[in-house]
Amino acid sequence: MNMRTPLGQVRGLGSAKDGTHHWWMQRLTAIALVPLVVIFAIEVIALTGAGHAEVSATLGHPVVAGIAILLIITVFYHLRLGLQVVIEDYVHTGSTKITLLVLNMFGCVALGITCVLAVLKLAFGG
């Protein structure tokens, strides 16, 4: 028994078998962001009123830098996934959709790499 319409059978359209992975990654990154954001917020609150040298020294500590890098990677991956869903759901013109999806990917990667490099520069005393 086939539940697909004749037109759907001819076009070959159907499940891309990729939505579940995307959904899970969105949820897992959201869960991972909870402790990472809490830790980052505690660090920022602790540095309130501190000078540039103290902030640089704190952010340059390997553990803090590692947590910051994990936060950056998780935030930008979560952002890319979320924006991808918004673009796919609300942009209906094919060329515009493809352009925005590519810009989303490259933008998130470029900003993420820039942030990670900034943290690494602090971590290695730059």
BELLIN-V539756 format. One record per residue. N is the residue number from 1. SS is DSSP state (a for helix, b for strand, c for the rest). PHI is phi in degrees with one decimal (none if undefined). OMEGA is omega in whole degrees, 0 to 359 (NA if undefined). Layout:
n->[N	N]
ss->[SS	SS]
phi->[PHI	PHI]
omega->[OMEGA	OMEGA]
This chain:
n->[1	2	3	4	5	6	7	8	9	10	11	12	13	14	15	16	17	18	19	20	21	22	23	24	25	26	27	28	29	30	31	32	33	34	35	36	37	38	39	40	41	42	43	44	45	46	47	48	49	50	51	52	53	54	55	56	57	58	59	60	61	62	63	64	65	66	67	68	69	70	71	72	73	74	75	76	77	78	79	80	81	82	83	84	85	86	87	88	89	90	91	92	93	94	95	96	97	98	99	100	101	102	103	104	105	106	107	108	109	110	111	112	113	114	115	116	117	118	119	120	121	122	123	124	125	126]
ss->[c	c	c	c	c	a	a	a	a	a	a	c	c	c	c	c	c	c	a	a	a	a	a	a	a	a	a	a	a	a	a	a	a	a	a	a	a	a	a	a	a	a	a	a	a	a	c	c	c	c	c	a	a	a	a	a	a	a	a	a	c	a	a	a	a	a	a	a	a	a	a	a	a	a	a	a	a	a	a	a	a	a	a	a	a	a	a	a	a	a	c	c	c	a	a	a	a	a	a	a	a	a	a	a	a	a	a	a	a	a	a	a	a	a	a	a	a	a	a	a	a	a	a	c	c	c]
phi->[none	-105.8	-93.8	-87.6	-74.0	-56.8	-64.5	-64.9	-67.2	-69.0	-72.8	74.8	-85.2	172.8	-63.1	-86.1	60.2	-125.5	-66.4	-65.5	-62.5	-60.6	-61.3	-63.2	-63.9	-63.0	-71.2	-65.6	-67.6	-63.9	-66.5	-66.3	-68.8	-59.2	-67.9	-64.9	-68.9	-62.4	-62.0	-63.3	-63.4	-62.3	-62.4	-65.5	-63.7	-65.3	-92.3	-61.3	84.2	-78.1	-81.9	-60.2	-64.0	-68.6	-64.5	-62.7	-65.5	-66.7	-70.0	-83.5	-65.0	-56.7	-68.8	-65.2	-63.5	-62.9	-65.2	-63.0	-66.4	-60.1	-62.2	-62.1	-61.9	-66.5	-61.8	-72.9	-68.9	-62.3	-61.2	-61.1	-63.5	-65.5	-65.5	-60.9	-64.0	-62.2	-63.2	-65.1	-81.7	-115.7	-105.7	-107.3	-82.3	-56.7	-68.6	-66.1	-62.0	-62.2	-60.3	-67.2	-64.3	-66.9	-62.3	-59.9	-62.1	-66.5	-64.1	-65.3	-65.7	-63.2	-66.8	-63.2	-63.8	-60.8	-66.0	-62.8	-64.0	-64.6	-66.2	-63.4	-62.7	-66.1	-64.9	-99.2	75.2	-86.1]
omega->[181	183	182	177	178	179	178	178	181	182	181	181	179	182	178	179	182	185	182	179	179	180	180	180	178	181	181	178	177	178	179	181	183	180	181	179	178	179	180	179	177	178	181	179	179	182	179	179	180	178	182	182	180	178	179	180	180	180	178	178	185	181	180	178	178	178	179	180	176	179	181	181	181	180	184	175	178	178	180	180	181	179	178	179	180	180	181	182	191	176	188	178	186	183	178	180	180	180	180	178	178	178	177	181	183	179	180	179	181	179	178	179	178	179	179	179	177	179	178	178	176	183	181	173	183	NA]
